[in-house]
């Protein structure tokens, strides 16, 4: 049969499917609506319906790309969101091409140490095959059990799409459980325990980024059934940020909208609260706004390691700092909020003891208690003594010490570095004006040492040392007014946001 008009009642299912097969394989028919249109004259005969559904499976497999494995039985929520369901054939339909809907979430996942593992396994290729099998098969199985779909991208990257914030978080943490040999989720209906040859694989850490739940972030499905759009891009950037914050341990960063929708879903659905909520297995740590290619995204870290729940204790202090930065309160509030935050971090985190490269105020080692002392001394230098040189010096001390503390939160360290950079910028401008006044009042400042001052100008080292003395002299009046004046003049340069991703 070359034309549907040649159909006759004596035609077999095999002949009918062969006809449809030819049309599908040459891409004359690429959608279910087109298939229905083609087969319209024969749909009155019920025996053709199973053939139509078989042909639909073929269309799906050849044209739906990322969504080829989706079906209404295993992916009820996703099917509803991404498929235009046929009225007469509820098991079939057409894939939506534009998904500007709130109930869609994208998780981008990356396996730590994948390249290193491949290099170490080059003489034992069976291990690489085991990992490849796990990524291709087990992750798809886990995703399906969570009502999501996944696809492997370049090597060790995975893209997961879910129809709710709860499903997106569940599938991400289940994948972390599988690769890391952990039990964060502990859902008896979702098996994350390795079986067969995969048991021999070492534990792997995962970095993840989840975004979605916002109609302003559209996602499109290309002609080949692949994903494209801002959701995909921002998910990748959040995953990159998670990797920056924790290169060696598993970490998940999410858009704040995901957290809000997760809370809303589990509040509205009281009879079916997810196991994560029941067990209080996760905590959302506000990580402020991060810039991705000109777009500001409010973010959260998903804290699932019980050893990191101490972050709850300084979450409010971090929020205060975010607020001060947003309002550009560089005069005093930002410095004060930063010191209060660092103090609370040192009080909250596990005991540490590090040795700085140079002793700080006779401190040979810095512990939680002495770190708090450094914060208090920095606060005193800035707010009481108005010794801005010393205050900035303390900021650099704190950076050096914080970098040596193994468990120190990377996000806090990033903010400490970024704020220090801005105060250094301000200090440079401040020094130029102070130095000019020192030159003008050198005779009053140095008195009997004025000749030394003039002679010292010929020697840079001595000159700089003397100028340092001059800057701190009581003869230099209205230092605070000058500091605030410099702040006002450099207001635009003092704007501060964390940036992650490609420039």
C-alpha positions in Angstrom: 0.0 0.0 0.0 1.5 3.3 -1.1 -1.5 5.5 -0.3 -4.0 5.3 2.5 -6.8 5.4 0.0 -5.7 2.0 -1.1 -6.8 0.7 2.3 -9.1 -2.3 2.2 -10.7 -4.4 4.9 -8.5 -7.4 4.2 -5.3 -5.6 5.0 -3.2 -7.1 7.9 -1.8 -5.2 10.9 1.7 -6.0 9.5 0.9 -4.3 6.1 -0.6 -1.3 7.8 2.3 -0.9 10.2 4.8 -1.3 7.2 3.0 1.6 5.5 3.2 3.8 8.5 6.8 2.8 9.1 7.9 4.0 5.7 6.2 7.4 6.2 7.9 7.8 9.7 11.3 6.6 8.6 11.5 9.1 5.7 10.4 11.9 8.1 7.2 12.5 6.2 5.4 11.9 9.6 7.2 13.3 12.7 4.3 14.0 15.0 1.2 12.2 16.3 -1.1 14.8 14.9 0.4 14.2 11.5 0.0 10.5 12.0 -3.7 10.9 12.9 -4.2 13.1 9.9 -2.6 10.5 7.6 -4.5 7.5 9.1 -7.9 9.4 9.5 -9.7 7.2 6.9 -9.0 4.0 8.8 -9.4 5.0 12.4 -13.0 3.9 12.3 -11.7 0.3 12.5 -10.7 -0.4 16.1 -8.1 -3.0 15.1 -6.0 -0.2 13.6 -5.6 1.5 17.0 -2.9 -0.7 18.4 -0.9 -0.2 15.2 -1.3 3.5 15.6 0.1 3.4 19.1 3.0 1.2 17.9 3.7 3.8 15.2 3.5 6.6 17.9 6.2 4.8 19.9 8.4 4.9 16.9 7.8 8.6 16.3 8.6 9.2 19.9 11.8 7.2 19.8 13.0 9.0 16.6 11.8 12.6 17.2 11.4 13.3 20.9 15.1 13.2 21.8 15.5 14.0 25.5 11.9 13.1 26.1 11.9 9.8 24.1 11.5 7.6 27.2 8.6 9.6 28.8 5.2 7.9 29.1 2.0 8.7 31.1 2.4 5.6 33.4 5.9 6.4 34.7 6.0 10.2 34.3 2.5 11.4 35.2 3.5 15.0 36.1 6.0 15.4 33.3 3.6 14.0 30.7 1.0 16.5 31.8 3.4 19.4 31.5 5.3 18.7 28.3 2.8 16.7 26.1 -0.3 17.9 24.3 -2.3 14.8 25.0 -4.6 13.4 22.3 -8.3 13.3 23.2 -8.9 9.8 21.6 -5.5 8.3 22.4 -4.6 9.4 25.9 -1.4 7.3 25.7 -0.2 9.5 22.8 0.2 13.1 21.9 2.6 15.8 20.6 5.6 17.2 22.4 5.3 20.9 23.3 7.9 23.0 21.7 7.8 26.0 24.0 7.6 25.3 27.8 7.1 28.7 29.4 5.5 27.1 32.4 6.2 27.3 36.1 6.1 23.5 36.8 9.3 22.5 35.1 12.7 22.2 36.7 16.2 21.4 35.3 19.0 19.9 37.3 22.5 19.9 35.9 24.8 17.4 37.6 28.6 16.7 37.3 30.7 13.9 38.7 33.8 14.9 40.6 37.0 13.1 39.7 35.7 11.5 36.5 38.7 12.4 34.4 41.1 11.2 37.1 39.2 7.9 37.4 39.4 7.4 33.7 43.1 8.0 33.7 43.6 5.6 36.6 41.4 3.0 35.0 43.1 3.0 31.6 44.7 -0.4 32.3 41.4 -1.8 33.7 38.8 -0.8 31.2 36.1 -2.9 32.9 35.9 -0.3 35.6 35.2 2.4 33.0 32.6 0.2 31.5 31.0 -0.3 34.9 30.8 3.5 35.5 29.5 4.0 32.0 26.8 1.4 32.6 25.8 3.0 35.9 25.5 6.5 34.3 23.5 5.2 31.3 21.2 2.8 33.1 21.0 3.3 36.9 20.6 7.1 36.7 17.8 6.7 34.3 16.2 4.1 36.6 16.5 6.4 39.6 15.2 9.3 37.7 12.1 7.4 36.5 11.4 6.2 40.1 11.4 9.9 41.1 9.1 10.8 38.2 11.9 12.6 36.3 13.9 12.0 33.2 17.6 12.2 32.7 20.1 12.3 29.9 23.9 12.0 29.9 25.8 14.8 28.3 29.5 15.2 27.7 31.3 12.4 29.6 30.3 12.9 33.3 27.6 15.5 32.9 23.9 14.7 33.4 20.8 16.7 32.7 17.6 15.9 34.7 14.1 17.4 34.1 11.4 17.1 36.7 7.8 18.5 37.0 8.0 19.7 40.6 10.6 21.2 43.0 10.2 18.2 45.3 10.9 15.7 42.4 13.9 17.8 41.3 15.5 17.7 44.8 14.6 14.1 45.3 16.2 12.9 42.1 19.3 15.0 42.7 19.9 13.7 46.2 19.1 10.1 45.2 21.8 10.3 42.5 24.2 11.7 45.1 23.3 8.8 47.4 23.9 6.3 44.5 27.3 7.7 43.5 28.5 8.6 47.0 27.3 5.5 48.8 25.3 7.6 51.3 21.7 7.5 52.6 20.5 11.1 52.6 17.0 10.4 51.2 16.3 6.9 52.6 13.2 6.3 50.6 12.3 2.6 50.6 10.5 3.0 47.2 13.7 4.3 45.5 16.7 2.0 45.5 20.0 3.9 45.5 22.1 1.0 46.6 24.6 -0.2 44.0 24.2 -3.7 42.7 26.3 -6.0 40.4 29.6 -4.7 39.0 28.8 -1.1 40.1 29.5 -2.2 43.7 33.2 -2.2 42.8 33.2 1.4 41.8 34.7 3.9 44.3 32.4 6.6 45.9 32.0 9.7 43.7 31.0 13.2 44.7 28.5 15.2 42.7 28.0 19.0 42.2 24.6 20.0 41.1 22.6 23.1 40.1 18.8 23.2 40.0 16.6 26.0 38.6 13.1 26.4 37.4 9.6 27.0 38.8 9.3 30.4 37.1 7.3 31.4 34.0 9.9 34.1 33.3 12.5 31.5 32.5 11.4 29.7 29.3 12.7 26.4 28.1 12.2 25.3 24.5 12.4 21.9 22.8 14.3 21.9 19.6 13.2 20.1 16.4 15.4 17.2 17.4 13.9 17.0 20.9 16.8 18.6 22.7 16.6 21.3 25.4 17.5 24.9 25.0 16.9 28.2 26.8 17.8 30.2 29.9 16.7 27.4 32.3 19.4 25.1 30.9 22.0 27.8 30.9 21.3 29.0 34.5 21.2 25.4 35.8 24.7 24.9 34.3 25.9 28.1 36.0 24.6 27.0 39.4 26.3 23.7 39.0 29.6 25.5 38.2 29.1 27.6 41.3 28.5 24.5 43.4 31.8 23.1 42.0 33.6 26.3 42.9 32.3 26.3 46.4 33.2 22.6 46.9 35.6 21.1 44.4 36.0 17.9 46.5 32.7 17.3 48.2 29.1 17.0 47.0 27.2 20.3 46.9 23.9 21.4 45.4 23.1 25.0 44.5 19.5 26.0 43.6 17.6 29.1 42.5 15.7 30.5 45.5 12.5 29.9 43.6 13.1 26.2 43.8 13.3 26.4 47.6 10.1 28.5 47.8 8.2 26.1 45.5 9.4 23.0 47.5 8.1 24.5 50.7 4.8 25.4 49.1 4.3 21.9 47.5 4.9 20.2 50.9 2.7 22.6 52.7 -0.2 22.3 50.4 0.1 18.5 50.1 -0.1 17.7 53.8 -1.3 14.1 53.3 1.7 13.3 51.0 4.6 15.2 52.4 7.9 14.0 50.8 10.3 12.0 52.9 12.9 14.8 52.8 10.5 17.0 54.7 9.4 14.3 57.0 13.0 13.5 58.0 14.1 17.2 58.0 16.9 15.9 55.8 17.8 19.2 54.1 18.2 22.8 55.1 18.2 25.7 52.7 21.2 28.1 53.3 20.6 31.5 51.7 23.7 32.3 49.6 22.5 35.7 48.3 22.4 36.9 44.7 24.9 35.7 42.1 25.3 37.3 38.7 25.2 35.1 35.6 25.9 37.0 32.4 24.2 40.2 33.5 21.3 38.4 35.3 21.0 38.4 39.1 19.8 35.1 40.5 18.8 34.7 44.2 20.3 31.4 45.3 20.4 28.8 48.1 22.7 26.0 49.0 20.9 22.7 49.8 22.6 21.5 53.0 22.1 17.8 53.3 25.3 16.8 55.2 24.5 16.7 59.0 28.0 17.9 59.7 27.2 21.1 57.9 24.0 21.9 59.7 26.0 24.3 61.9 25.5 26.8 59.0 22.0 27.4 60.4 23.5 29.2 63.3 25.0 32.0 61.2 22.4 32.2 58.5 20.8 35.3 60.0 24.1 37.1 60.2 24.8 36.3 56.6 21.4 37.7 55.6 22.2 40.9 57.5 25.4 41.2 55.5 23.5 40.7 52.2 21.1 43.4 53.2 23.9 45.9 54.1 25.6 45.2 50.8 22.4 45.7 48.8 21.9 49.0 50.5 25.6 50.0 50.0 26.2 50.7 53.7 30.0 50.8 53.4 30.5 53.6 56.0 30.4 51.1 58.9 27.5 48.6 58.7 29.1 46.3 56.1 32.4 46.1 58.1 30.5 45.5 61.3 28.1 42.9 59.8 31.1 41.1 58.3 32.9 40.9 61.7 29.7 39.7 63.4 29.3 37.0 60.7 32.9 35.8 61.0 32.6 35.8 64.8 29.5 33.6 64.6 31.1 31.3 62.0 34.1 30.7 64.3 31.7 30.1 67.2 29.5 27.7 65.2 32.0 25.6 63.3 34.0 22.6 64.5 37.2 23.2 66.5 40.2 24.3 64.4 43.9 25.3 64.9 46.0 26.7 62.1 49.4 28.3 61.9 49.6 31.6 59.9 52.7 32.3 57.8 53.5 35.3 60.0 52.5 35.6 63.7 49.5 37.9 64.1 49.6 39.9 67.3 52.0 37.3 68.8 49.5 34.6 67.9 51.6 31.6 66.8 48.5 29.5 66.1 44.9 30.7 65.5 42.0 28.7 67.1 38.3 29.4 67.1 38.8 31.7 70.2 41.7 33.6 68.8 39.9 34.0 65.5 37.1 35.7 67.3 39.7 38.0 69.0 41.0 39.0 65.6 37.5 40.0 64.6 37.1 42.1 67.7 40.4 43.8 67.2 39.5 44.5 63.5 36.1 46.0 64.7 37.9 48.2 67.2 40.4 49.4 64.6 37.6 50.4 62.2 34.8 51.6 64.5 36.6 52.9 67.6 40.2 53.9 66.6 39.2 54.8 63.1 42.5 53.3 62.0 41.4 52.2 58.5 44.9 51.0 57.6 45.0 48.6 60.5 41.4 47.5 59.9 42.1 46.6 56.3 45.3 44.8 57.5 43.2 42.7 59.8 40.9 41.8 56.9 43.9 40.4 55.0 45.0 38.5 58.2 41.5 37.0 58.4 41.6 36.0 54.7 45.0 34.2 55.2 43.7 32.3 58.3 40.4 31.4 56.8 42.0 29.9 53.7 44.0 27.6 56.0 40.9 26.4 57.9 39.8 23.2 56.1 36.1 23.3 56.8 35.7 27.1 56.4 32.7 27.9 54.3 33.9 28.9 50.8 31.0 31.3 50.3 31.9 33.3 53.4 35.5 33.4 52.3 34.4 34.7 48.9 32.5 37.5 50.6 35.4 38.3 52.9 37.7 38.6 49.9 35.3 40.6 47.8 34.6 43.1 50.7 38.3 43.4 51.5 39.0 44.2 47.9 36.5 47.1 48.0 37.9 48.5 51.3 41.4 48.3 49.8 40.2 50.3 46.8 38.8 52.9 49.2 42.0 52.9 51.3 44.1 53.6 48.2 42.0 56.7 47.5 42.0 57.7 51.2 45.8 57.4 51.3 46.3 59.8 48.4 44.4 62.6 50.2 46.1 61.8 53.5 49.5 61.9 51.9 48.8 65.3 50.4 47.9 66.7 53.8 51.0 65.1 55.4 53.1 66.9 52.8 51.4 70.2 53.6 51.7 69.7 57.4 55.1 67.9 57.5 56.8 70.6 59.7 54.1 70.4 62.4 53.8 66.6 62.3 57.5 65.8 62.5 58.8 68.8 64.5 62.5 68.1 65.3 62.4 65.2 62.8 61.4 67.5 59.9 64.9 67.4 58.4 64.8 63.6 58.6 61.5 63.7 56.8 62.9 65.8 54.0 66.0 63.7 53.8 63.9 60.5 53.8 62.2 61.5 50.6 65.4 60.5 48.8 65.0 57.0 50.2 61.8 55.3 49.3 61.8 52.7 52.1 62.4 55.3 54.8 60.0 57.7 53.2 57.2 55.2 53.2 57.8 54.3 56.8 57.8 57.9 57.9 54.7 58.6 55.8 53.0 55.7 57.7 53.7 57.5 60.9 52.4 60.7 59.4 49.2 59.1 58.4 48.4 58.1 61.9 49.3 61.5 63.4 46.8 63.4 65.5 47.8 66.5 63.5 45.8 65.0 60.6 42.2 66.1 61.5 38.8 64.9 60.4 40.0 61.5 59.2 36.5 60.0 59.5 35.0 62.9 57.5 37.6 62.3 54.8 37.0 58.5 54.8 33.3 59.1 54.3 34.0 61.7 51.6 36.1 59.1 49.7 33.3 56.6 50.1 30.8 59.1 48.7 33.1 59.8 45.7 33.7 56.1 45.0 30.2 54.9 45.6 29.8 53.4 42.1 33.1 51.5 42.4 32.0 50.0 45.7 29.0 48.1 44.3 29.6 44.5 45.1 28.1 41.2 43.8 29.6 37.8 43.5 30.0 36.7 39.8 30.1 33.0 38.7 30.6 31.6 35.3 32.1 32.9 32.1 32.7 36.6 31.6 
